[in-house]
Amino acid sequence: MTCASCVRRVEQALEKVDGVVSAAVNLATELAGVDVGEKVDAESLTAAVRNAGYEARIVAPERSAMVLAAERRLRRRADVRRRARQLGVGVLLSGVTLLLSYGFGSWRWSGYLQLAVALPVWLWVGWKFHRGALRAARHGSANMDTLVSLGSSVAFIYSAVAVFVLPGQATFFDVAALIVTLISVGKLLEVVARGRASGAIEALAGLQPRKAQLLARAARSADWRGATPVDFPVDGLRIGDVVLIRPGERVPTDGVIIDGSGAVDESMLTGESMPAMKRTGNQAIGATVNGNSALVIRVTRVGSETTLAHILAIVERAQTEKAPVQRLADQVSAIFVPSILVIAAATFVGWMLTGHSFITSMIPAVAVLVVACPCALGLATPVAVMVGTGRGAELGLLIRGGESLERIHALRAIVFDKTGTLTQGSPEVVDVIPIAGRVSALQALALAGSLEQASEHPLARAIVASAARNGALVRPASVEAIPGGGVRGEVQGTHVLVGSLAWLKGLGIPAADAEHPAAAIGEQARTAIAVSIDGSVAALIAVADPIRADSRAGVDHLRQLGLHVVLASGDREATARAIADEVGIADVHSQLSPEDKASLIRSLRSSLGPVAMVGDGINDAPALALADVGIALGTGTGVAMETADITLVHGDIEAVSVAIALSRATLRIIRQNLAWAFGYNLVLVPLAVVSILPPIVAALAMACSSVTVVLNALRLRHFSPQHRQGSIGATGETQPTIAVAA
């Protein structure tokens, strides 16, 4: 495909296949996403594309995005080498043609020599344009190739006829050769620039190592200790295999750590510069970099199921999805080339009717054909979306596509779930309060943690984890769990009870000294766990779901962007209000069911405008789907991520404002590109009609137009949001401060 007209023709061909609901074709990635309402034979899709004059193949669903990215990189390199060779010949021979035309134009044999030198340029270097034009003509249509082929062919064929039939007449071999050469320069630069546009994705694809240090296959995974690691291709790994990761090596695929601990650099996935501490039982993500300690993992995901492949697949899908702003370009491109052919013909006829010669009339008509190229129009949106989503992936933002990018920039309100979104999602011990000085805080925690080791209750696990970090766990002599109450037993000769204060009071244990501090703990949205030692309440353990370290800053940045921030929680009002006060949210809705959250989204949309929902759990899925933009945390459930338009890979709340800033920057680039693409033709076509713009300059301008659009989109690769106070302009849209390097 060469232009927006090609894109529309392929889409129309696919949409005519029985069972196809819609098709979206991307000029930049050369991928088509086809939505089918019923079973469709794959061959019928490729046949439809072939009948439209193009070639296509089905991408097998089991093939990972990493493999596809590698294949596309190899194809592009081969294409660049082929175009560079042809261009080298074109530049050399075009230079000779110019020399003969202007230095030896009066020489008797100059015309014949120009014909011989320009023929390879017009026919061989320009064959890709002629072939495309012939294919389009065979199917009753026209495209960019039609314009270039017609413009160069009219100049060349007329000149060839003049040499043999009209000796002494002016020839335009130099025009024909330079049209082909200059436009070929532009197409080569465009291919190279488009490769840079997808560089972020291909860089991610290249992170996965090719080899792994295999210790044991899945069938004998229990025998990995003492085994000698052997080099093994990553593509051959299976779930259950045991793999060694040496210090400094990349993790070959997703797995769970079964031996070892240490720091792992996950910046490729999370954007965080600080390494993450990993222990036995933690997840290891493929393509992350191990630190200074050896790790052994058991493989849990391979191939297209890995986290990296999932990220790449989402970004690939995003780059085939069209932004609504592109619809105008598609509508224009459908009638653009036929209109230009009519304008070129009218230009020729108009000049002839006003008494000008055939040659004088032909020159502006050729210039019209050459200058009016819809390449820039076809690339304006998809290249910006490609670079924007690629940069988002580098920043830990998985954006589903152009439509999601366009919707997020207009948001007026944003709703946050509480648990697992603004908070960490798992309880932790945040305080231990001794009562009447009977024991120290550490002693109370040690006794409670030792007794709770057998319990699976989330609060019990939090107490055990805290005691373990302090190295204070021992084996209890006896343990008894009391349903609805707590647990009791004997630890190092001490009779211990751990549970709610009400349960202890029901057992007749005096608790007057503990009631006031327990009430204070409750007011802070924390849960009080009482510890009784030998018949007296000795301590209160405060357990809470801690607020994420970045929640306050993230909410502040969103307010600076002019958004109304809302907290929607299923928790009780006191807890929800305490969390909201801590992160700076004034609008709080508590005790909401999933249906209630969806109703809240509807209400806010009707009163404020477009609404985003940020959540992490299954209960957030209805609201995520209903919101204008659903934003899921990558640390949450798969259901939430599948439902959302944007996934925050590392669950950083501040990334929400980054996503909005990136969206606005991308939309700004798209509008600039479309303004350039439309304005270019509005200005230059009339200049060509009145013969102010000669064909050679027209060819140079056309070559520059596509490259300009792509280079403008590439500025997004340097996107770096600066969180500063934004202002709302006359349109009501917040204007955040964005640093985009040229």
VODREN-745205 format. One line per 2 residues: number of its first residue (from 1); their letters; for each residue x, y, z of C-alpha. Coordinates in steps of 0.02 Angstrom, whole numbers, m for minus. Example, Ala and Ser with C-alpha at 12.3 -4.5 7.8 and 13.67 -1.06 7.14 Angstrom:
% VODREN-745205
1	as	615/m225/390 | 684/m53/357
//
This chain:
% VODREN-745205
1	mt	0/0/0 | 60/174/m39
3	ca	m73/298/17 | m240/327/101
5	sc	m331/276/m57 | m249/105/m47
7	vr	m304/88/133 | m484/126/91
9	rv	m484/7/m58 | m420/m139/47
11	eq	m546/m100/185 | m689/m98/61
13	al	m631/m262/m16 | m626/m347/154
15	ek	m793/m276/209 | m877/m351/55
17	vd	m833/m528/112 | m984/m618/184
19	gv	m973/m625/373 | m857/m475/394
21	vs	m928/m340/507 | m790/m213/485
23	aa	m607/m197/435 | m474/m73/490
25	vn	m315/m59/387 | m161/34/447
27	la	m44/108/318 | 99/128/440
29	te	102/m51/506 | 29/m134/349
31	la	m87/m233/462 | m274/m261/444
33	gv	m387/m301/590 | m547/m388/533
35	dv	m701/m403/644 | m805/m554/594
37	ge	m982/m587/650 | m979/m769/598
39	kv	m854/m897/540 | m758/m830/390
41	da	m639/m931/283 | m465/m857/295
43	es	m435/m888/110 | m586/m780/65
45	lt	m505/m633/155 | m337/m648/67
47	aa	m426/m678/m99 | m524/m517/m76
49	vr	m363/m421/m48 | m282/m501/m200
51	na	m433/m457/m307 | m413/m277/m250
53	gy	m235/m278/m321 | m133/m313/m164
55	ea	m53/m459/m75 | m97/m521/100
57	ri	m71/m665/219 | m159/m717/377
59	va	m63/m693/539 | m81/m856/634
61	pe	m156/m821/807 | m28/m930/894
63	rs	115/m825/827 | 178/m703/956
65	am	191/m517/926 | 378/m533/956
67	vl	397/m649/806 | 290/m535/697
69	aa	392/m383/747 | 554/m474/704
71	er	484/m526/534 | 426/m350/496
73	rl	598/m282/543 | 682/m404/422
75	rr	560/m362/281 | 587/m177/306
77	ra	776/m195/304 | 765/m292/140
79	dv	647/m160/70 | 765/m20/121
81	rr	914/m108/39 | 816/m135/m122
83	ra	753/44/m128 | 927/111/m90
85	rq	1003/13/m236 | 869/75/m356
87	lg	886/251/m291 | 1074/249/m316
89	vg	1049/206/m499 | 911/336/m513
91	vl	1016/476/m439 | 1164/436/m551
93	ls	1064/423/m713 | 954/572/m670
95	gv	1111/675/m645 | 1176/621/m816
97	tl	1007/664/m894 | 1012/838/m817
99	ll	1190/863/m880 | 1141/811/m1057
101	sy	984/918/m1054 | 1062/1080/m993
103	gf	1243/1058/m1047 | 1224/975/m1215
105	gs	1042/1010/m1259 | 1086/1083/m1429
107	wr	1195/934/m1476 | 1122/829/m1617
109	ws	1121/664/m1523 | 1073/736/m1353
111	gy	891/681/m1365 | 937/501/m1406
113	lq	1064/494/m1265 | 939/569/m1143
115	la	812/437/m1196 | 938/297/m1168
117	va	994/363/m998 | 819/409/m932
119	lp	736/247/m991 | 805/140/m845
121	vw	753/273/m720 | 577/288/m788
123	lw	551/103/m817 | 655/10/m685
125	vg	670/133/m541 | 491/189/m569
127	wk	421/14/m599 | 345/5/m425
129	fh	240/157/m467 | 190/92/m639
131	rg	146/m79/m569 | 39/m2/m434
133	al	m48/109/m560 | m84/m39/m676
135	ra	m154/m141/m532 | m267/1/m480
137	ar	m325/30/m660 | m362/m155/m681
139	hg	m484/m139/m535 | m559/23/m595
141	sa	m477/136/m467 | m333/256/m443
143	nm	m205/292/m308 | m42/383/m274
145	dt	49/268/m394 | m73/324/m529
147	lv	m25/506/m506 | 162/474/m505
149	sl	156/351/m649 | 46/464/m756
151	gs	152/618/m721 | 318/535/m763
153	sv	248/434/m909 | 168/584/m995
155	af	334/677/m986 | 437/527/m1044
157	iy	323/463/m1183 | 297/636/m1255
159	sa	487/664/m1254 | 518/495/m1337
161	va	392/536/m1474 | 470/708/m1496
163	vf	644/634/m1521 | 587/526/m1667
165	vl	440/622/m1739 | 464/805/m1689
167	pg	650/839/m1702 | 701/1005/m1629
169	qa	555/1010/m1505 | 591/1025/m1319
171	tf	602/861/m1222 | 568/825/m1039
173	fd	671/670/m1002 | 747/762/m854
175	va	573/796/m783 | 522/613/m801
177	al	682/550/m720 | 682/675/m578
179	iv	498/646/m537 | 534/461/m512
181	tl	699/491/m420 | 640/627/m302
183	is	483/534/m255 | 587/377/m229
185	vg	697/476/m110 | 542/526/m13
187	kl	476/347/m8 | 644/282/55
189	le	650/413/193 | 470/372/235
191	vv	507/185/253 | 657/223/364
193	ar	556/346/469 | 411/224/486
195	gr	536/97/549 | 589/221/683
197	as	405/245/727 | 388/62/773
199	ga	560/58/854 | 491/57/1031
201	ie	390/m100/998 | 530/m188/908
203	al	651/m141/1047 | 533/m225/1171
205	ag	519/m375/1056 | 708/m390/1051
207	lq	724/m398/1241 | 679/m581/1258
209	pr	837/m687/1261 | 856/m828/1136
211	ka	935/m953/1258 | 892/m1013/1432
213	ql	991/m1114/1561 | 881/m1267/1579
215	la	898/m1370/1739 | 753/m1492/1718
217	ra	605/m1523/1604 | 430/m1517/1676
219	ar	414/m1706/1690 | 568/m1714/1803
221	sa	557/m1541/1881 | 575/m1611/2058
223	dw	752/m1669/2015 | 825/m1499/1972
225	rg	940/m1486/2125 | 1115/m1536/2079
227	at	1076/m1534/1892 | 1198/m1454/1771
229	pv	1118/m1312/1672 | 1120/m1331/1483
231	df	1090/m1203/1345 | 913/m1222/1282
233	pv	813/m1118/1157 | 683/m1009/1242
235	dg	555/m1054/1107 | 569/m1236/1164
237	lr	527/m1204/1348 | 367/m1277/1417
239	ig	263/m1241/1571 | 339/m1328/1722
241	dv	519/m1325/1659 | 649/m1268/1786
243	vl	773/m1134/1730 | 925/m1053/1809
245	ir	951/m865/1789 | 1128/m814/1826
247	pg	1173/m640/1892 | 1156/m509/1755
249	er	1056/m620/1638 | 883/m583/1571
251	vp	740/m690/1634 | 698/m799/1483
253	td	510/m813/1512 | 379/m789/1648
255	gv	395/m902/1800 | 388/m916/1988
257	ii	547/m910/2091 | 577/m1076/2179
259	dg	752/m1041/2244 | 855/m886/2279
261	sg	817/m704/2312 | 884/m538/2253
263	av	851/m379/2156 | 777/m386/1980
265	de	778/m238/1861 | 600/m226/1794
267	sm	619/m54/1714 | 579/m122/1541
269	lt	408/m169/1608 | 370/m40/1742
271	ge	480/109/1698 | 543/108/1877
273	sm	730/135/1894 | 740/52/2065
275	pa	755/m138/2057 | 619/m245/2136
277	mk	666/m365/2275 | 615/m543/2234
279	rt	601/m693/2350 | 548/m874/2337
281	gn	367/m879/2282 | 373/m711/2190
283	qa	337/m696/2005 | 480/m667/1883
285	ig	435/m581/1719 | 519/m628/1556
287	at	646/m503/1484 | 678/m421/1654
289	vn	860/m419/1711 | 922/m519/1860
291	gn	1034/m432/1985 | 1182/m502/2079
293	sa	1105/m665/2144 | 1065/m824/2051
295	lv	880/m868/2039 | 792/m1029/1994
297	ir	618/m1016/1919 | 483/m1138/1869
299	vt	409/m1084/1702 | 226/m1031/1713
301	rv	197/m948/1543 | 280/m967/1373
303	gs	265/m896/1198 | 116/m784/1165
305	et	55/m806/1345 | 199/m713/1427
307	tl	181/m539/1498 | 297/m464/1366
309	ah	204/m548/1223 | 39/m490/1298
311	il	102/m311/1303 | 162/m320/1123
313	ai	m1/m398/1064 | m102/m258/1146
315	ve	8/m126/1065 | m2/m214/896
317	ra	m192/m214/907 | m188/m32/961
319	qt	m91/15/806 | m222/m59/689
321	ek	m365/31/776 | m413/195/698
323	ap	m442/357/789 | m609/440/749
325	vq	m514/593/689 | m449/485/545
327	rl	m623/460/473 | m617/631/390
329	ad	m453/585/306 | m527/419/247
331	qv	m680/505/175 | m574/633/83
333	sa	m451/503/16 | m593/403/m63
335	if	m626/545/m186 | m458/630/m185
337	vp	m362/542/m325 | m508/540/m448
339	si	m532/726/m413 | m348/761/m448
341	lv	m359/667/m614 | m507/777/m661
343	ia	m414/935/m607 | m259/883/m708
345	aa	m365/851/m863 | m457/1015/m839
347	tf	m291/1106/m819 | m227/1036/m984
349	vg	m387/1077/m1076 | m396/1250/m998
351	wm	m222/1297/m1053 | m255/1229/m1228
353	lt	m417/1326/m1244 | m329/1487/m1195
355	gh	m216/1469/m1346 | m63/1390/m1269
357	sf	39/1254/m1353 | 27/1069/m1313
359	it	192/1074/m1219 | 146/1228/m1119
361	sm	m20/1148/m1073 | 58/981/m1029
363	ip	181/1050/m900 | 54/1116/m770
365	av	m53/960/m794 | 97/850/m753
367	av	138/961/m602 | m41/938/m537
369	lv	m25/749/m551 | 141/746/m462
371	va	111/869/m321 | m57/799/m265
373	cp	m9/645/m167 | m120/575/m28
375	ca	28/492/59 | 35/624/195
377	lg	m152/610/219 | m142/422/243
379	la	4/432/365 | m53/581/468
381	tp	m150/482/598 | m82/302/599
383	va	100/351/620 | 58/467/765
385	vm	m46/329/846 | 95/204/818
387	vg	225/317/899 | 107/371/1039
389	tg	58/194/1088 | 240/138/1072
391	rg	298/277/1186 | 156/233/1304
393	ae	219/53/1311 | 392/117/1357
395	lg	313/218/1498 | 212/70/1562
397	ll	47/122/1479 | m41/m7/1370
399	ir	m161/95/1263 | m283/m3/1156
401	gg	m276/113/1007 | m317/275/922
403	es	m497/281/981 | m442/262/1162
405	le	m310/396/1138 | m438/515/1067
407	ri	m567/485/1204 | m449/509/1351
409	ha	m394/683/1303 | m570/752/1328
411	lr	m602/681/1503 | m689/792/1630
413	ai	m702/672/1778 | m609/520/1842
415	vf	m673/390/1965 | m556/286/2073
417	dk	m592/120/2155 | m514/113/2328
419	tg	m447/m60/2370 | m300/m110/2262
421	tl	m307/53/2166 | m275/195/2287
423	tq	m221/67/2416 | m101/m78/2398
425	gs	m241/m206/2404 | m169/m316/2542
427	pe	m176/m285/2731 | m18/m246/2828
429	vv	23/m215/3010 | 43/m28/3028
431	dv	54/m11/3217 | 66/m112/3378
433	ip	2/m25/3535 | 50/m104/3705
435	ia	m86/m91/3839 | m38/m43/4017
437	gr	144/m87/3982 | 117/m273/4007
439	vs	228/m321/3858 | 329/m232/3725
441	al	259/m207/3550 | 384/m333/3478
443	qa	340/m464/3609 | 153/m446/3573
445	la	183/m458/3385 | 294/m612/3407
447	la	165/m704/3512 | 20/m659/3396
449	gs	118/m702/3239 | 176/m869/3307
451	le	m3/m917/3351 | m75/m859/3184
453	qa	46/m960/3075 | m82/m1094/3038
455	se	m220/m971/2987 | m258/m922/2807
457	hp	m358/m767/2854 | m288/m610/2766
459	la	m270/m516/2931 | m181/m666/3008
461	ra	m61/m674/2860 | m22/m489/2883
463	iv	23/m517/3067 | 129/m669/3025
465	as	221/m575/2887 | 259/m429/3003
467	aa	321/m544/3142 | 428/m641/3016
469	rn	512/m481/2956 | 564/m452/3136
471	ga	628/m631/3153 | 512/m668/3299
473	lv	414/m824/3247 | 417/m984/3351
475	rp	315/m1144/3342 | 162/m1139/3459
477	as	131/m1284/3579 | m55/m1285/3539
479	ve	m175/m1189/3425 | m365/m1182/3414
481	ai	m462/m1075/3290 | m629/m1007/3349
483	pg	m747/m969/3202 | m805/m789/3206
485	gg	m691/m747/3351 | m505/m777/3332
487	vr	m374/m901/3383 | m304/m960/3549
489	ge	m164/m1071/3606 | 0/m1084/3699
491	vq	164/m1006/3644 | 322/m1035/3748
493	gt	219/m1073/3902 | 108/m920/3883
495	hv	m80/m932/3855 | m120/m816/3706
497	lv	m281/m762/3623 | m285/m659/3463
499	gs	m447/m589/3392 | m574/m450/3401
501	la	m593/m349/3560 | m778/m395/3567
503	wl	m734/m581/3565 | m613/m560/3709
505	kg	m740/m460/3809 | m867/m598/3778
507	lg	m746/m721/3856 | m742/m614/4014
509	ip	m570/m539/3985 | m556/m361/4055
511	aa	m536/m239/3910 | m572/m65/3979
513	da	m394/m4/3951 | m403/m55/3767
515	eh	m571/19/3717 | m513/198/3688
517	pa	m359/154/3582 | m465/27/3485
519	aa	m592/163/3443 | m452/278/3386
521	ig	m386/141/3272 | m559/121/3195
523	eq	m573/307/3161 | m414/295/3058
525	ar	m492/164/2941 | m389/27/3022
527	ta	m438/m139/3099 | m393/m171/3282
529	ia	m336/m348/3327 | m325/m378/3514
531	vs	m191/m488/3593 | m227/m564/3764
533	id	m85/m638/3867 | m125/m745/4019
535	gs	m301/m672/4038 | m264/m486/4008
537	va	m271/m379/3851 | m87/m341/3824
539	al	m85/m256/3652 | m184/m197/3502
541	ia	m119/m231/3327 | m178/m105/3196
543	va	m197/m184/3024 | m237/m80/2870
545	dp	m230/m82/2682 | m92/49/2659
547	ir	m114/189/2535 | 1/180/2385
549	ad	147/297/2403 | 103/388/2242
551	sr	m86/402/2267 | m85/578/2341
553	ag	30/648/2207 | m68/560/2070
555	vd	m233/635/2128 | m152/808/2144
557	hl	m88/800/1965 | m260/752/1900
559	rq	m339/899/1988 | m206/1012/1912
561	lg	m260/947/1741 | m436/1011/1779
563	lh	m519/843/1815 | m653/811/1946
565	vv	m588/664/2051 | m710/542/2134
567	la	m685/394/2253 | m806/248/2230
569	sg	m788/108/2358 | m885/m41/2419
571	dr	m813/m13/2593 | m903/71/2737
573	ea	m915/260/2737 | m792/293/2878
575	ta	m655/191/2794 | m687/265/2622
577	ra	m690/442/2692 | m528/417/2789
579	ia	m438/356/2632 | m513/498/2528
581	de	m455/628/2654 | m279/557/2652
583	vg	m262/563/2462 | m356/727/2439
585	ia	m523/673/2363 | m678/770/2417
587	dv	m814/678/2319 | m835/508/2405
589	hs	m963/370/2370 | m958/218/2486
591	ql	m1042/49/2507 | m1066/31/2319
593	sp	m1102/m131/2228 | m1032/m158/2052
595	ed	m1200/m103/1983 | m1195/53/2092
597	ka	m1025/99/2022 | m1092/84/1845
599	sl	m1240/196/1893 | m1119/323/1965
601	ir	m1026/327/1798 | m1189/364/1707
603	sl	m1234/502/1828 | m1064/587/1817
605	rs	m1064/578/1628 | m1233/663/1617
607	sl	m1181/803/1736 | m997/830/1695
609	gp	m954/750/1529 | m835/609/1481
611	va	m785/500/1630 | m641/380/1661
613	mv	m644/236/1784 | m485/173/1867
615	gd	m497/0/1948 | m411/m166/1972
617	gi	m540/m298/2018 | m676/m405/1941
619	nd	m805/m298/2031 | m740/m146/1934
621	ap	m766/m226/1762 | m944/m160/1733
623	al	m891/19/1774 | m732/2/1670
625	al	m833/m56/1521 | m965/81/1541
627	ad	m844/225/1567 | m788/329/1418
629	vg	m612/272/1462 | m578/120/1570
631	ia	m407/118/1655 | m350/m43/1739
633	lg	m200/m75/1849 | m82/m206/1783
635	tg	m66/m271/1960 | m253/m311/1960
637	tg	m358/m449/1883 | m354/m506/1702
639	va	m540/m467/1685 | m510/m285/1728
641	me	m366/m271/1605 | m465/m353/1465
643	ta	m609/m232/1494 | m505/m74/1505
645	di	m448/43/1367 | m284/79/1456
647	tl	m183/m33/1571 | m56/40/1693
649	vh	74/m98/1690 | 149/m64/1860
651	gd	m6/8/1945 | 66/182/1967
653	ie	m77/305/2000 | 30/449/1937
655	av	32/360/1768 | m152/408/1745
657	sv	m104/590/1722 | 40/536/1609
659	ai	m86/441/1500 | m194/596/1486
661	al	m44/705/1444 | 17/579/1314
663	sr	m157/572/1236 | m165/761/1221
665	at	9/769/1147 | m35/633/1020
667	lr	m197/717/969 | m103/880/948
669	ii	21/794/831 | m122/712/732
671	rq	m208/879/708 | m45/959/653
673	nl	m17/818/528 | m193/829/457
675	aw	m179/1018/445 | m15/997/350
677	af	m84/861/235 | m240/961/190
679	gy	m152/1129/184 | m12/1061/74
681	nl	m135/1014/m62 | m244/1168/m42
683	vl	m92/1280/m73 | 13/1183/m199
685	vp	m118/1112/m317 | m180/1286/m368
687	la	2/1341/m392 | 28/1192/m507
689	vv	m132/1231/m604 | m71/1407/m645
691	si	104/1341/m689 | 193/1429/m546
693	lp	251/1260/m481 | 355/1163/m610
695	pi	347/970/m610 | 520/947/m535
697	va	483/1061/m388 | 314/974/m371
699	al	402/806/m357 | 518/875/m223
701	am	373/949/m125 | 273/788/m134
703	ac	422/688/m71 | 445/808/74
705	ss	262/805/126 | 258/623/183
707	vt	426/635/269 | 371/793/360
709	vv	216/707/429 | 314/556/490
711	ln	453/661/567 | 324/767/658
713	al	246/610/731 | 418/548/785
715	rl	430/694/906 | 317/590/1020
717	rh	461/469/1047 | 536/603/1160
719	fs	374/636/1254 | 411/676/1436
721	pq	267/742/1542 | 305/883/1661
723	hr	178/884/1803 | 137/1067/1822
725	qg	m20/1169/1845 | m120/1166/1684
727	si	m246/1294/1626 | m414/1272/1544
729	ga	m428/1363/1379 | m578/1435/1292
731	tg	m629/1264/1228 | m637/1196/1404
733	et	m491/1080/1371 | m351/1079/1497
735	qp	m182/1124/1427 | m50/1030/1527
737	ti	132/1072/1512 | 214/941/1401
739	av	396/933/1354 | 414/864/1177
741	aa	587/873/1103 | 597/916/919
//
